[in-house]
């Protein structure tokens, strides 16, 4: 998932009091007005159009792909998921549990696991991935909750999401297809124990 900041901030920023989650939505319009890097901009625009066209035809929503992957390993949690169209449309879902990280490829039309699962011990991960997984343990919210909130906030369907650590803050970032654009929704999840201590 590219973190390029060609994204313009839109005036949709809401606080979800029920979950204690803050959502900031940004978007990438297809009708970009700045043509400074025309060739790259046109290539990016064409890639986004292809991605959205393919995404509109699939049968399995991202939330279902996440549920399928999590059911493969009892008690696992999703760390990140992405929609890909390099061949047949798929979701690549990474889940974690019992000191292991699993990567599964889910067909976006049938919901079947289409490739051999990749499994790694947490000890094999690089520092950045391990840091995200350790951070996930401190978060009450699941990625599936963040996806649901992001889809509502951006009025669309999620096609990627994951946990990111940026400027010392931990956030879920969800990319949502809404009309002819991609919107990036950043959610600050409640931390474990934070809500409980605030209520006392």
LINCOR-V201591 format. One record per backbone hydrogen bond with DSSP energy under -0.5 kcal/mol. CO is the residue of the C=O (numbers start at 1). NH is the residue of the N-H. Records with the same first field share a line. If there is no record, write none. Layout:
CO = NH, NH
//
This chain:
8 = 27
10 = 12
11 = 13
12 = 25
14 = 16, 23
15 = 17
16 = 19, 20, 21
21 = 16
22 = 188
23 = 14
24 = 186
25 = 10
26 = 184
27 = 8, 29
28 = 182
30 = 32
33 = 35
35 = 38
36 = 38
37 = 41
38 = 42
39 = 43
40 = 44
41 = 45
42 = 46
43 = 47
44 = 48
45 = 49
46 = 50
47 = 51
48 = 52
49 = 53
50 = 54
51 = 55
52 = 56
54 = 57, 58
55 = 58
59 = 61
61 = 64, 65
62 = 66
63 = 67
64 = 68
65 = 69
66 = 70
67 = 71
68 = 72
69 = 72
70 = 73, 76
73 = 76
77 = 96
79 = 163
80 = 94
81 = 161
82 = 92
84 = 90
88 = 87
89 = 108
90 = 84
91 = 93, 106
92 = 82
93 = 95, 104
94 = 79, 80
95 = 102
96 = 77
97 = 100
99 = 122
100 = 97
101 = 120
102 = 95
103 = 118
104 = 93, 106
105 = 114, 115
106 = 91
107 = 111
108 = 59, 60
112 = 107, 114
117 = 119
118 = 103
120 = 101
121 = 124
122 = 125
126 = 130
127 = 131
128 = 132
129 = 133
130 = 134
131 = 135
132 = 136
133 = 137
134 = 137
135 = 138
136 = 139
138 = 192
142 = 145, 146
143 = 147
144 = 148
145 = 149
146 = 150
147 = 151
148 = 152
149 = 153
150 = 154
151 = 155, 156
157 = 177
158 = 62
159 = 83
160 = 175
161 = 81
162 = 173
164 = 166, 171
166 = 169
169 = 166, 171
171 = 164
172 = 187
173 = 162
174 = 176, 185
175 = 159, 160
176 = 178, 183
177 = 157
178 = 181
181 = 178
182 = 28
183 = 176, 185
184 = 26, 186
185 = 174, 187
186 = 24
187 = 172, 189
188 = 22
190 = 140, 141
191 = 194, 195
193 = 197
194 = 198
195 = 199
196 = 200
//
